[in-house]
Amino acid sequence: LGVRTDRAHSVAVLGAPFSKGQKRRGVEHGPKAIRDAGLVERLSQLDYHVHDFGDLSFQHLEMDGHFMHVPFPRTVGRASQLVSGAVSSAVGAGHISLMLGGDHSLAIGSVEGHAQQCPDLCLVWVDAHADINTPLTSPSGNLHGQSVAFMLKELQEKMPDVPGFSWMKPFLSATDLVYIGLRDVDPGEHIILKNLGIQYFSMRDIDRLGIHRVMEVTLDHLLARKQRPIHLSFDIDAFDPCLAPATGTPVNGGLTYREGIYITEEIHNTGLLSAMDLVEVNPILGTSREAVQATAGLAVDVIASSLGQTREGAHMAYREIPTPKEDTEQLRL
């Protein structure tokens, strides 16, 4: 696949300070931590027009009892609808949408809103977890572990009518999805992945094949038939906890820094990235200020790499090698 250059050259940053897809608090402070780590400055250096639309404002619905053992279903459904509208507007206006979480339940709305504008999109989900439980298979009931199940057409008959989600219907086919980085998959998720034939690369697969081959197969699987918009949904817990300690569900044996950056470089090089989520940075869970800064700084690196920052230092500041002017001799005197 050749490098394309016809991507949007503006980024819409949407903060999503939301944590009700899980029982643990703190992840609502993720957007501020990522911004404080220098996100907007870094993207501006990459020659993007950065439109930071601030943070979406989420309501917690008072009357929101459990559905089965799922907490806050209506609150999460309302939040997803709000995110969907914001992402749809951003992509529709010609921006690359960048949603800062917040927990991974937000991706339900982010990918759905993207799909309103780009029905043929494909999804790359980089995560330690598959987040494809249904309410019937989920051990915890938390909706941040069920996001993908709401999207998939093939699971429509397996999903009960969860309150708060009547505004949407499944829109993604199992063949439009690839997982990278899996290492903590629940039994129900395993049977779903196998039954639907979903392409996934666990950490064992990455060890076995190497990240170069993993990305080759990923992009061939998603783009061989036709070039189409990519949605990248990146959970910071895909990285090893020594790199990203400030997150809610860390699992040992994750991506190295180089593997994570290679994934994002290859997605950038397609020229097809159209929307991105960066989720699950939880500053409250960092054991020190350094742990929080390391996690948020890593999030900025991942985003910048997805949007074209290279390890070779090829930035837009120089379009050609500068030539000395005649008066430089005078400056030396």
BELLIN-V591519 format. One record per residue. N is the residue number from 1. SS is DSSP state (H for helix, E for strand, L for the rest). PHI is phi in radians with two decimals (999 if undefined). NEAR is the number of other ideal C-beta (glycine too) atoms within 8 Angstrom. Layout:
N&SS&PHI&NEAR  N&SS&PHI&NEAR
This chain:
1&L&999&6  2&L&-1.32&3  3&L&-1.36&6  4&L&-1.85&9  5&L&-2.23&5  6&L&-1.69&4  7&L&-1.35&10  8&L&-1.06&8  9&L&-1.95&6  10&E&-2.40&11  11&E&-2.12&13  12&E&-1.74&12  13&E&-1.66&14  14&E&-2.10&14  15&E&-1.39&13  16&E&-2.28&15  17&L&-1.38&13  18&L&-2.42&15  19&L&-2.34&12  20&L&-1.44&14  21&L&-1.35&14  22&L&-2.62&12  23&L&-1.59&5  24&L&-1.43&9  25&L&-1.68&6  26&L&2.01&11  27&H&-1.23&18  28&H&-1.17&9  29&H&-1.58&11  30&H&-1.04&17  31&H&-1.01&13  32&H&-1.12&10  33&H&-1.08&15  34&H&-1.21&15  35&H&-1.12&12  36&H&-1.11&7  37&L&-1.43&11  38&L&1.69&8  39&H&-1.01&13  40&H&-1.12&10  41&H&-1.08&7  42&H&-1.12&12  43&H&-1.20&14  44&H&-1.12&9  45&H&-1.12&8  46&L&-1.51&12  47&L&1.27&7  48&L&-1.60&10  49&E&-1.39&6  50&E&-1.77&10  51&E&-1.89&9  52&E&-1.60&7  53&E&-1.50&9  54&E&1.29&4  55&E&-1.77&7  56&L&-1.16&12  57&L&-1.86&4  58&L&-1.80&12  59&L&-1.73&6  60&L&-1.69&8  61&L&-1.31&8  62&L&-1.13&4  63&L&-1.55&5  64&L&-2.48&9  65&L&-1.22&4  66&L&-1.03&8  67&E&-1.92&9  68&L&0.93&8  69&L&-1.94&8  70&E&-1.61&14  71&L&-1.44&10  72&L&0.97&11  73&H&-1.10&15  74&H&-1.23&11  75&H&-1.13&14  76&H&-1.17&14  77&H&-1.08&14  78&H&-1.13&12  79&H&-1.08&16  80&H&-1.08&16  81&H&-1.14&11  82&H&-1.13&11  83&H&-1.08&17  84&H&-0.98&15  85&H&-1.10&9  86&H&-1.18&13  87&H&-1.18&16  88&H&-1.02&12  89&H&-1.12&9  90&H&-1.12&13  91&H&-1.17&16  92&H&-1.09&7  93&L&-1.47&7  94&L&1.65&6  95&L&-1.58&11  96&E&-1.37&14  97&E&-1.51&15  98&E&-2.17&12  99&E&-1.73&18  100&E&-1.78&15  101&E&-1.57&16  102&L&1.27&16  103&L&-1.54&15  104&H&-1.35&16  105&H&-1.09&17  106&H&-1.07&18  107&H&-1.15&14  108&H&-0.97&17  109&H&-1.27&14  110&H&-1.11&17  111&H&-1.24&16  112&H&-1.11&13  113&H&-1.13&17  114&H&-1.07&17  115&H&-1.16&11  116&H&-1.04&9  117&H&-1.53&8  118&L&-2.30&11  119&L&-1.09&6  120&L&-1.69&7  121&L&-1.09&15  122&E&-2.16&13  123&E&-2.17&13  124&E&-1.90&14  125&E&-1.98&13  126&E&-1.79&14  127&L&-2.97&16  128&L&-1.24&13  129&L&-2.10&12  130&L&-1.45&15  131&L&0.87&14  132&L&-2.19&13  133&L&-1.11&15  134&L&-1.77&13  135&L&-1.00&14  136&L&-1.45&8  137&L&-1.87&11  138&L&-1.19&15  139&L&-1.16&6  140&L&-1.73&7  141&L&1.50&11  142&L&-1.14&13  143&H&-1.30&16  144&H&-1.21&12  145&H&-1.74&12  146&L&-2.25&16  147&H&-0.90&15  148&H&-1.19&12  149&H&-1.08&13  150&H&-1.22&12  151&H&-1.53&12  152&E&-1.47&15  153&H&-1.06&9  154&H&-1.17&7  155&H&-1.77&13  156&H&-0.96&9  157&H&-1.31&4  158&H&-1.66&7  159&L&-1.75&12  160&L&-1.21&8  161&L&-1.39&6  162&L&-1.36&12  163&L&-1.00&9  164&L&1.77&11  165&L&-2.06&12  166&L&-1.20&7  167&L&-1.27&5  168&L&-2.23&12  169&L&-2.32&4  170&L&-1.03&11  171&L&-2.39&9  172&E&-2.04&12  173&L&-1.59&8  174&H&-1.04&11  175&H&-1.33&7  176&H&-1.60&9  177&E&-2.26&14  178&E&-2.34&14  179&E&-1.75&14  180&E&-2.35&15  181&E&1.80&14  182&E&-1.08&14  183&L&-2.73&11  184&L&-2.51&8  185&L&-1.94&10  186&L&-1.28&12  187&H&-0.98&6  188&H&-1.12&11  189&H&-1.15&12  190&H&-1.07&9  191&H&-1.18&8  192&H&-1.14&16  193&H&-1.00&13  194&H&-1.25&7  195&H&-1.11&6  196&H&-1.56&10  197&L&1.14&7  198&L&-1.29&11  199&E&-1.30&11  200&E&-2.49&11  201&E&-2.18&14  202&E&-1.36&10  203&H&-1.07&11  204&H&-1.09&7  205&H&-1.09&10  206&H&-1.15&15  207&H&-1.04&6  208&H&-1.33&6  209&H&-1.69&10  210&L&1.51&7  211&H&-1.20&11  212&H&-1.07&7  213&H&-1.19&8  214&H&-1.00&13  215&H&-1.24&11  216&H&-1.06&8  217&H&-1.19&11  218&H&-0.99&13  219&H&-1.26&12  220&H&-1.15&9  221&H&-1.04&10  222&H&-1.53&12  223&H&-2.09&13  224&L&-1.09&5  225&L&-1.30&3  226&L&-2.81&5  227&L&-1.24&6  228&L&-2.64&11  229&L&-1.10&12  230&E&-1.86&14  231&E&-1.88&15  232&E&-1.84&13  233&E&-1.96&16  234&E&-2.02&14  235&E&-1.59&15  236&H&-1.05&15  237&H&-1.30&16  238&H&-1.08&13  239&E&-1.29&13  240&L&-1.07&10  241&L&-1.03&12  242&L&-1.20&4  243&L&-1.64&13  244&L&-2.24&15  245&L&-1.30&13  246&L&-1.54&15  247&L&-2.62&15  248&L&-1.36&12  249&L&-2.27&9  250&L&-1.22&10  251&L&-2.34&11  252&L&-1.06&6  253&L&1.43&6  254&L&-1.59&15  255&E&-1.08&14  256&L&-1.35&8  257&H&-0.99&10  258&H&-1.16&7  259&H&-1.13&10  260&H&-1.10&14  261&H&-1.23&12  262&H&-1.10&11  263&H&-0.96&14  264&H&-1.27&13  265&H&-1.05&11  266&H&-1.18&10  267&H&-1.16&14  268&H&-1.01&12  269&H&-1.15&8  270&H&-1.24&14  271&L&1.28&10  272&L&-1.98&12  273&E&-1.13&15  274&E&-2.08&14  275&E&-2.75&18  276&E&-2.54&14  277&E&-2.05&15  278&E&-2.22&14  279&E&-2.24&18  280&L&1.26&16  281&L&-1.36&17  282&L&-2.14&14  283&H&-1.08&14  284&H&-1.15&9  285&H&-1.59&11  286&L&-1.24&13  287&L&-1.32&5  288&L&-2.65&6  289&H&-1.09&6  290&H&-1.10&7  291&H&-1.12&11  292&H&-1.16&12  293&H&-1.12&9  294&H&-1.11&12  295&H&-1.19&18  296&H&-1.19&16  297&H&-1.12&10  298&H&-1.11&14  299&H&-1.03&15  300&H&-1.11&13  301&H&-1.06&11  302&H&-1.09&14  303&H&-1.14&15  304&H&-1.08&12  305&H&-1.16&13  306&H&-1.09&13  307&L&-1.82&13  308&L&2.01&8  309&L&-1.16&9  310&L&-1.98&9  311&L&-1.36&5  312&L&-1.48&4  313&L&1.38&5  314&L&-1.48&4  315&L&-1.93&10  316&L&-1.43&6  317&L&-1.05&4  318&L&-2.00&7  319&L&-1.69&3  320&L&-2.66&4  321&L&-1.27&4  322&L&-1.13&5  323&L&-1.88&4  324&L&-1.11&5  325&L&-1.48&5  326&L&-1.09&5  327&L&-1.44&6  328&H&-1.16&8  329&H&-1.07&7  330&H&-1.11&6  331&H&-1.15&6  332&H&-1.32&5  333&L&-1.22&4
